[in-house]
């Protein structure tokens, strides 16, 4: 039985390859650019690109719709 107190592989910040782990890797850049984002009242394009590459925006897709980049052309229309 898993409890909240038992560490899971995704909680290992040194070797984490999950979406959360990839986002954590970008936290210093996000924090450094926060003043720029506030002044522009928009998230910098580079941050959006990094989050897209980390897979953040695919998290809300059902697995059946989440196709990898090599198979999207073969997906039904």
CNS distance restraints for C-alpha pairs under 8 A (distance, minus, plus):
assign (resid   2 and name CA) (resid   6 and name CA) 6.60 0.50 0.50
assign (resid   7 and name CA) (resid  11 and name CA) 6.12 0.50 0.50
assign (resid   7 and name CA) (resid  12 and name CA) 7.77 0.50 0.50
assign (resid   8 and name CA) (resid  12 and name CA) 7.31 0.50 0.50
assign (resid   9 and name CA) (resid  16 and name CA) 7.19 0.50 0.50
assign (resid  10 and name CA) (resid  16 and name CA) 5.61 0.50 0.50
assign (resid  10 and name CA) (resid  17 and name CA) 7.55 0.50 0.50
assign (resid  10 and name CA) (resid  18 and name CA) 6.34 0.50 0.50
assign (resid  10 and name CA) (resid  20 and name CA) 7.84 0.50 0.50
assign (resid  10 and name CA) (resid  21 and name CA) 7.18 0.50 0.50
assign (resid  11 and name CA) (resid  16 and name CA) 7.09 0.50 0.50
assign (resid  12 and name CA) (resid  16 and name CA) 5.65 0.50 0.50
assign (resid  13 and name CA) (resid  21 and name CA) 6.44 0.50 0.50
assign (resid  16 and name CA) (resid  20 and name CA) 7.96 0.50 0.50
assign (resid  16 and name CA) (resid  21 and name CA) 4.89 0.50 0.50
assign (resid  16 and name CA) (resid  22 and name CA) 7.32 0.50 0.50
assign (resid  17 and name CA) (resid  21 and name CA) 5.52 0.50 0.50
assign (resid  17 and name CA) (resid  22 and name CA) 6.14 0.50 0.50
assign (resid  18 and name CA) (resid  22 and name CA) 6.23 0.50 0.50
assign (resid  19 and name CA) (resid  23 and name CA) 6.19 0.50 0.50
assign (resid  19 and name CA) (resid  54 and name CA) 5.92 0.50 0.50
assign (resid  19 and name CA) (resid  55 and name CA) 6.02 0.50 0.50
assign (resid  19 and name CA) (resid  56 and name CA) 6.43 0.50 0.50
assign (resid  20 and name CA) (resid  24 and name CA) 6.11 0.50 0.50
assign (resid  21 and name CA) (resid  25 and name CA) 6.42 0.50 0.50
assign (resid  22 and name CA) (resid  26 and name CA) 6.94 0.50 0.50
assign (resid  22 and name CA) (resid  54 and name CA) 5.60 0.50 0.50
assign (resid  23 and name CA) (resid  27 and name CA) 6.58 0.50 0.50
assign (resid  23 and name CA) (resid  51 and name CA) 6.76 0.50 0.50
assign (resid  23 and name CA) (resid  54 and name CA) 6.39 0.50 0.50
assign (resid  23 and name CA) (resid  56 and name CA) 7.87 0.50 0.50
assign (resid  26 and name CA) (resid  30 and name CA) 6.20 0.50 0.50
assign (resid  26 and name CA) (resid  50 and name CA) 7.54 0.50 0.50
assign (resid  27 and name CA) (resid  31 and name CA) 5.99 0.50 0.50
assign (resid  28 and name CA) (resid  32 and name CA) 6.07 0.50 0.50
assign (resid  29 and name CA) (resid  33 and name CA) 6.18 0.50 0.50
assign (resid  29 and name CA) (resid  47 and name CA) 7.96 0.50 0.50
assign (resid  30 and name CA) (resid  34 and name CA) 6.08 0.50 0.50
assign (resid  30 and name CA) (resid  47 and name CA) 6.76 0.50 0.50
assign (resid  33 and name CA) (resid  37 and name CA) 6.25 0.50 0.50
assign (resid  33 and name CA) (resid  44 and name CA) 7.78 0.50 0.50
assign (resid  34 and name CA) (resid  38 and name CA) 6.13 0.50 0.50
assign (resid  35 and name CA) (resid  39 and name CA) 6.14 0.50 0.50
assign (resid  36 and name CA) (resid  40 and name CA) 6.09 0.50 0.50
assign (resid  36 and name CA) (resid  44 and name CA) 7.76 0.50 0.50
assign (resid  37 and name CA) (resid  41 and name CA) 5.59 0.50 0.50
assign (resid  37 and name CA) (resid  42 and name CA) 5.23 0.50 0.50
assign (resid  37 and name CA) (resid  43 and name CA) 5.12 0.50 0.50
assign (resid  37 and name CA) (resid  44 and name CA) 6.15 0.50 0.50
assign (resid  38 and name CA) (resid  42 and name CA) 6.85 0.50 0.50
assign (resid  43 and name CA) (resid  47 and name CA) 6.73 0.50 0.50
assign (resid  43 and name CA) (resid  48 and name CA) 6.89 0.50 0.50
assign (resid  44 and name CA) (resid  48 and name CA) 6.58 0.50 0.50
assign (resid  45 and name CA) (resid  49 and name CA) 6.14 0.50 0.50
assign (resid  46 and name CA) (resid  50 and name CA) 6.15 0.50 0.50
assign (resid  47 and name CA) (resid  51 and name CA) 6.12 0.50 0.50
assign (resid  48 and name CA) (resid  52 and name CA) 6.05 0.50 0.50
assign (resid  49 and name CA) (resid  53 and name CA) 6.16 0.50 0.50
assign (resid  50 and name CA) (resid  54 and name CA) 6.14 0.50 0.50
assign (resid  51 and name CA) (resid  55 and name CA) 6.41 0.50 0.50
assign (resid  51 and name CA) (resid  56 and name CA) 5.59 0.50 0.50
assign (resid  51 and name CA) (resid  57 and name CA) 7.38 0.50 0.50
assign (resid  52 and name CA) (resid  56 and name CA) 5.79 0.50 0.50
assign (resid  52 and name CA) (resid  57 and name CA) 5.94 0.50 0.50
assign (resid  55 and name CA) (resid  59 and name CA) 6.74 0.50 0.50
assign (resid  58 and name CA) (resid  66 and name CA) 7.01 0.50 0.50
assign (resid  61 and name CA) (resid  65 and name CA) 6.27 0.50 0.50
assign (resid  61 and name CA) (resid  66 and name CA) 6.11 0.50 0.50
assign (resid  62 and name CA) (resid  66 and name CA) 6.43 0.50 0.50
assign (resid  63 and name CA) (resid  67 and name CA) 7.96 0.50 0.50
assign (resid  67 and name CA) (resid  71 and name CA) 6.18 0.50 0.50
assign (resid  67 and name CA) (resid  72 and name CA) 5.77 0.50 0.50
assign (resid  67 and name CA) (resid  75 and name CA) 7.70 0.50 0.50
assign (resid  68 and name CA) (resid  72 and name CA) 6.35 0.50 0.50
assign (resid  71 and name CA) (resid  75 and name CA) 6.53 0.50 0.50
